[in-house]
Amino acid sequence: MNYGDAIEKLSVYFSSPAYEKEVVQAKSQFFGDVGVDDKESERYEQWMNIFFDWYLFTRPISGTTLPPAQYALEIDEFQQLHGDEKRIFMNLAKSEHSLLQFVKIKGDFVVFKDLFRRRKVRVVNNEFSLTLEKGDICDARLIPDEDHFFFTKGFCVHPLEASRFILKEVKKLKKAEPSAQQSFQLELIRMFFRLEQYGHLRCDQIYTRDSKVRF
């Protein structure tokens, strides 16, 4: 089992009929006033990957203080895991939602600056890194594994033109509570969705605190 298989197992378990209402509520919370694309859209898979990462790793299950990835460790089906499988699920429970700025590719790893945690992180290199430019800011989930990290599928790259706005807001939130930083990251994700939906609008009309556009 690898991290992808483990995340798939979590997705299947926590989107089963027993959690159907939970998923519906979560989608409403996550997308807000952003319309979810048609399933035939090229964007649909990416949007769902980003949503399910938030659902599995950030949003507490109703009536609890734990998101599914952590709550799973209290469920018999997951408690019975042993060895490497147990280690994988424990690492998933420790995953971090991060706002990262691309620095460089170094061997088998991609180096990023973690904007809120003020550190550099090494992430196992994937094919996506070929499309990154220096300075690109990414929204991603980091899975810790020894001295490096893995990404989940819920990954997006904010437009380079939005970097100035993002860095300015990050500076304001440096000393804020983690919950405020997470709220800002969710705002950014919605801006990313809107920019893809409304291709006729400029980046600075969407990535702003003073938008005059009504969606």
C-alpha positions in Angstrom: 0.0 0.0 0.0 1.2 3.5 -0.8 -0.2 6.9 0.2 -2.4 7.1 -2.9 -4.0 3.7 -2.0 -4.5 4.8 1.6 -6.2 8.1 0.6 -8.5 6.1 -1.7 -9.4 3.8 1.2 -10.3 6.9 3.3 -12.3 8.4 0.5 -14.3 5.3 -0.1 -15.0 4.8 3.6 -16.0 8.4 4.4 -18.1 8.8 1.3 -20.1 5.6 1.9 -23.9 5.8 2.5 -23.3 6.3 6.2 -21.4 9.6 5.4 -23.5 10.7 2.5 -25.1 13.7 4.3 -21.6 14.6 5.7 -20.2 14.9 2.1 -23.2 17.0 1.0 -22.7 19.4 3.9 -18.9 19.5 3.3 -19.3 20.4 -0.4 -21.6 23.3 0.5 -19.1 24.6 3.1 -16.1 24.2 0.8 -17.4 25.6 -2.5 -19.5 28.3 -1.0 -20.9 30.4 -3.8 -18.6 28.8 -6.4 -20.6 26.6 -8.7 -19.2 23.0 -9.0 -18.3 22.3 -12.6 -20.1 19.7 -14.7 -18.7 16.2 -14.4 -17.7 16.4 -18.1 -15.5 19.4 -17.5 -11.7 19.0 -17.7 -11.5 20.8 -14.3 -13.8 18.5 -12.5 -11.3 15.8 -11.4 -8.9 18.4 -10.0 -11.6 20.3 -8.2 -12.8 17.0 -6.6 -9.3 16.1 -5.6 -8.9 19.4 -3.8 -12.3 19.1 -2.2 -11.7 15.6 -0.9 -8.3 16.5 0.5 -10.0 19.3 2.5 -12.8 16.9 3.5 -10.5 14.1 4.6 -7.7 16.1 6.2 -9.1 19.5 7.5 -12.9 19.5 8.1 -13.9 17.9 11.4 -16.6 15.2 11.1 -19.9 16.6 12.6 -20.0 16.0 16.3 -16.3 15.6 16.6 -13.1 17.7 16.6 -11.3 15.3 14.2 -11.2 15.2 10.4 -11.6 11.8 8.8 -7.9 11.1 8.4 -7.5 11.4 12.2 -10.9 10.0 13.2 -10.1 6.8 11.2 -7.4 5.9 13.7 -10.3 5.4 16.3 -12.3 3.1 14.0 -11.8 -0.7 14.4 -11.3 -1.3 10.6 -8.3 1.1 10.7 -7.0 0.2 14.2 -6.5 -3.4 13.0 -3.8 -2.3 10.5 -0.2 -3.3 11.3 3.3 -2.6 10.1 3.8 -0.3 7.1 0.1 0.2 6.5 -0.4 1.5 10.0 2.6 3.8 9.6 1.1 5.2 6.3 -2.3 6.0 8.0 -0.6 7.6 11.0 1.4 9.8 8.6 -1.8 10.8 6.8 -3.2 11.8 10.1 -0.3 14.2 10.5 -0.7 15.8 7.1 -0.4 19.6 6.8 -2.2 22.1 4.6 0.5 24.4 3.3 1.0 27.4 1.1 4.2 26.8 -0.7 6.5 28.8 -3.0 8.6 26.9 -5.5 12.3 27.3 -5.1 14.1 24.6 -7.2 14.3 21.0 -8.2 17.2 19.2 -6.4 17.7 15.5 -7.4 14.7 13.4 -6.4 13.1 16.3 -4.5 11.4 19.6 -5.1 12.3 22.3 -2.7 9.6 24.8 -1.5 9.4 27.6 1.0 6.5 27.1 3.4 5.1 30.6 3.6 3.3 30.3 6.9 5.7 28.0 8.8 8.8 29.8 7.6 10.8 26.8 6.6 12.0 25.0 3.5 10.6 21.6 2.7 11.6 18.8 0.4 8.9 17.0 -1.4 9.3 13.8 -3.5 9.5 14.9 -7.1 6.6 14.2 -9.4 5.9 15.1 -13.0 4.0 18.2 -12.0 7.3 19.9 -11.1 8.2 20.2 -14.7 5.6 22.9 -15.1 6.6 25.0 -12.2 8.4 28.3 -12.5 10.5 29.9 -9.7 8.2 31.9 -7.5 5.1 29.9 -8.2 2.8 29.6 -5.2 1.0 26.3 -4.6 -1.7 25.1 -2.3 -0.9 21.6 -1.2 -1.2 18.9 1.4 2.1 17.7 2.8 2.4 14.1 4.1 5.4 13.7 6.4 7.7 10.8 5.8 11.0 10.7 7.6 12.9 13.9 6.5 10.8 14.8 3.5 7.2 15.0 2.4 4.8 13.6 -0.2 2.0 15.5 -1.9 -1.6 14.4 -2.2 -3.6 14.8 -5.4 -5.4 17.9 -4.1 -2.9 20.4 -5.5 -3.2 23.7 -7.3 -0.8 26.4 -8.6 -2.0 29.9 -8.2 -1.3 32.2 -11.2 2.1 34.0 -11.0 0.3 37.3 -11.4 -1.4 36.7 -8.0 1.9 36.3 -6.1 2.1 39.9 -5.0 -1.4 39.8 -3.6 -0.8 36.5 -1.9 2.5 37.4 -0.3 1.1 40.7 1.0 -1.8 38.9 2.7 0.5 36.2 4.1 2.6 38.9 5.7 -0.4 40.3 7.4 -1.3 36.8 8.7 2.2 35.7 9.8 1.3 35.9 13.5 -2.4 35.0 13.2 -3.9 31.9 14.5 -3.6 28.8 12.3 -7.4 28.9 11.8 -7.2 32.4 10.2 -4.4 31.2 7.9 -6.4 28.2 6.9 -9.4 30.4 6.2 -7.3 32.5 3.9 -6.0 29.4 2.0 -9.6 28.4 1.5 -10.4 31.8 0.1 -7.5 31.5 -2.3 -8.7 28.1 -3.5 -12.1 29.6 -4.3 -10.3 32.5 -6.2 -8.5 29.8 -8.1 -11.8 28.1 -9.0 -13.4 31.4 -10.0 -10.5 32.3 -12.3 -10.9 29.0 -14.1 -14.6 29.5 -14.4 -14.5 33.1 -15.5 -11.8 33.1 -18.1 -12.8 36.6 -19.4 -11.8 38.3 -16.1 -8.3 39.4 -15.2 -6.4 37.8 -12.4 -6.4 41.0 -10.3 -10.2 41.2 -10.6 -10.5 37.9 -8.7 -7.4 37.7 -6.5 -8.2 40.8 -4.4 -9.9 41.9 -1.2 -11.7 44.7 -3.1 -13.4 42.9 -6.0 -16.0 44.9 -7.7 -17.2 41.8 -9.7 -20.3 40.0 -8.5 -20.3 36.3 -9.0 
